[in-house]
Amino acid sequence: MATEQAPTLDADVIILGGGPVGLAVAVDLAWRGQRPILIERGDGEVVHPRAGGFTARTMEHLRRWGIADEVRKYFNPDFPLNQRFCLSVSGHELATARLGTLRETPTPPETPEKHQRCRQMYYDPIIRKRAIELGADLRMRHSVEAFADKGDHVELQVRNLETDEVLTLRTAWLVACDGGRSWVRDELGIGVQGNRLNHSLSVLLEGDIVGHGGEEAAERYIILGPKGPWANITTMEGENRQWRMNLRFDEEPDLATFDPQEAIRRAVSPDADLKVLSILPWRRSNIIADHFQSGRILLAGDAVHVMTPTGGFGANTGIGDAVDLGWKLQAVIEGWGGDALIDSYEVERRPIAFRNVFEAERNHKAWSPAEDISRIAEESPEGERIRRRIGEGLVEASYPEWNSIGVALGYAYLNSPLCVPDGTPPPADEPSVYRPTARPGHRAPHAWLSDGRSMLDLFGNGFVLLSFADKEAEGVDALLAAAAERKVPIRVECIADGNIAALYEQPLVLVRPDGHVAWRGSQLPDAGGLIDIVRGKTVTPQVRTQVERQTYYAQARREPASELAA
Ligand SMILES: Cc1cc2nc3c(=O)[nH]c(=O)nc-3n(C[C@H](O)[C@H](O)[C@H](O)COP(=O)(O)OP(=O)(O)OC[C@H]3O[C@@H](n4cnc5c(N)ncnc54)[C@H](O)[C@@H]3O)c2cc1C
């Protein structure tokens, strides 16, 4: 009788797509000692940058990967971050949100890293180089043409676009990061929900914008007309050199007849003279996939959530997916992850997608004044009054877009099967306010240690049991023994700092490899039982229904937080 042979794998993980999210999966896995293969059909050159604003949370991940300093170099720290609402760059100003410069912006006390700008043409090469340094195998100019989940592995047909040769590759896990029009998602029959907002053209420009707008430069000019906002122009590097103009259309624009110079004259000034470098059509949408996983295939980034760029949450949310997946894949590859560990990815991340899409949509709505603005361009004292009133309203309404630390740091895996609730209610989740908490499911809070490191610098490699107790806590040895028996990497960090102990609220706190709190308390429970929950071996019941409720909460914001904690 023939015996079934386990297939020889080319890699434990293959990543499809080398955009910011696929690259984040590659670098996180490689940082964890894995050797994933990444397949990308492009050559890596970013001709037309999209993502460029990276949240404090993403910067914290980049810090762990060793590239935060590098990413900080590619935006002029002295360029004004002003957001100006106007009728055109040279036309009437409605109001300006004055946000200082990056250099003047202090790092918030709740994080070791502040929000940063770095356009994709600089960001992607930095993260790609780091992934290679750490051991990831990046195959550019290769295209995945077919895939099949065989139950115990995934088989891929991959074409080398340089030689036309087709290879068959086998992997234990496929992570599809193939963007908003995800072919993998469609092939798997995974549906989406959400709405498509408007058609957009992104026009990359070179030349002088600032000179047309008076003395004060702005990072972004948001341009309104009598029918509402119709264009915005953003500096790419914090220099008066390369700019991206986004134009909105109700109907799909015809590129053959579209005249970018006419749009430039209207949006900037009748005498503006800018070079058009490239034009990228895109669709402003808010879309979330019904599932983030199908068997051995996981989907991340725009493949499972597309959101309007207002707030710059798209790539950041996808990078969060990557970090949630990295340690879970490591755990199952190394044999210490439980059967339910990978399934927890969708349970944890899909509600965050709803939450962030909701915030992006709210930011988008804030650009459209609620009142009638048909007289906004009128040259009269009444027109001037309307402009001033509308401008003030726009600056106030758009405040959460420029101040989104709550969105970046305040997300939590509220009903995760891997986190043990401690009975405390979650703090209010607000876009511009972050309330540090070491409640299970939340990001373990930052504080500076006396040796100059951040608390966050302690996390990443395996689980960390933080001990704030002044004497050796009972049960720690049993926990370490239970973890060792199950090959779960764990270590103890004793912190003798009263302020940090107060921040974490309990003498013992167990932090996961992605920096989220799994458990906290004054006394360790059954050691084996706890380790089996946090490694996804024991499945806690009713996860599905609670997640659906949480999802609803994220969408509608009307379910009381206390019910969610139940
Ligand atoms: C105007 C604009 C501004 C934005 N600004 C921001 C911002 O400031 N901050 C932010 O966080 N987000 C921003 N976003 C959103 C951000 O660009 C996306 O969320 C992000 O690019 C998604 O990354 P991804 O890796 O999931 O997908 P993508 O960047 O779309 O990458 C997918 C990759 O998969 C590859 N691929 C697809 N199919 C195959 C195949 N069969 N074989 C091989 N390779 C394949 C593609 O070539 C591509 O490189 C912005 C978006 C727009 C439109």
The ligand as a Gaussian input file, in Angstrom:
#p B3LYP/6-31G(d) Opt

LIG

0 1
 C       -4.405000      58.756000      -2.855000
 C       -4.130000      57.741000      -1.784000
 C       -3.427000      58.115000      -0.633000
 C       -3.192000      57.192000       0.380000
 N       -2.515000      57.587000       1.504000
 C       -2.318000      56.710000       2.511000
 C       -1.600000      57.072000       3.692000
 O       -1.123000      58.193000       3.827000
 N       -1.451000      56.145000       4.676000
 C       -1.957000      54.886000       4.543000
 O       -1.812000      54.085000       5.481000
 N       -2.609000      54.499000       3.427000
 C       -2.801000      55.370000       2.415000
 N       -3.441000      54.974000       1.277000
 C       -3.890000      53.586000       1.154000
 C       -2.708000      52.688000       0.797000
 O       -2.094000      53.112000      -0.396000
 C       -3.171000      51.256000       0.669000
 O       -3.932000      50.914000       1.799000
 C       -1.968000      50.330000       0.563000
 O       -1.220000      50.586000      -0.594000
 C       -2.417000      48.876000       0.554000
 O       -1.284000      48.076000       0.538000
 P       -1.371000      46.563000       0.066000
 O        0.021000      46.051000       0.178000
 O       -2.464000      45.877000       0.787000
 O       -1.849000      46.615000      -1.453000
 P       -1.142000      47.284000      -2.716000
 O       -0.323000      48.451000      -2.318000
 O       -2.218000      47.500000      -3.710000
 O       -0.137000      46.169000      -3.231000
 C       -0.592000      44.978000      -3.842000
 C        0.589000      44.373000      -4.587000
 O        0.250000      43.062000      -5.040000
 C        0.839000      42.870000      -6.315000
 N        0.099000      41.798000      -6.992000
 C       -1.244000      41.732000      -7.201000
 N       -1.565000      40.585000      -7.830000
 C       -0.409000      39.908000      -8.024000
 C       -0.086000      38.659000      -8.620000
 N       -1.028000      37.866000      -9.139000
 N        1.208000      38.264000      -8.637000
 C        2.191000      39.050000      -8.107000
 N        1.940000      40.251000      -7.534000
 C        0.661000      40.673000      -7.491000
 C        0.695000      44.227000      -6.994000
 O        1.629000      44.375000      -8.049000
 C        0.967000      45.183000      -5.827000
 O        2.325000      45.549000      -5.741000
 C       -3.673000      55.874000       0.239000
 C       -4.368000      55.489000      -0.924000
 C       -4.592000      56.413000      -1.922000
 C       -5.347000      55.988000      -3.156000

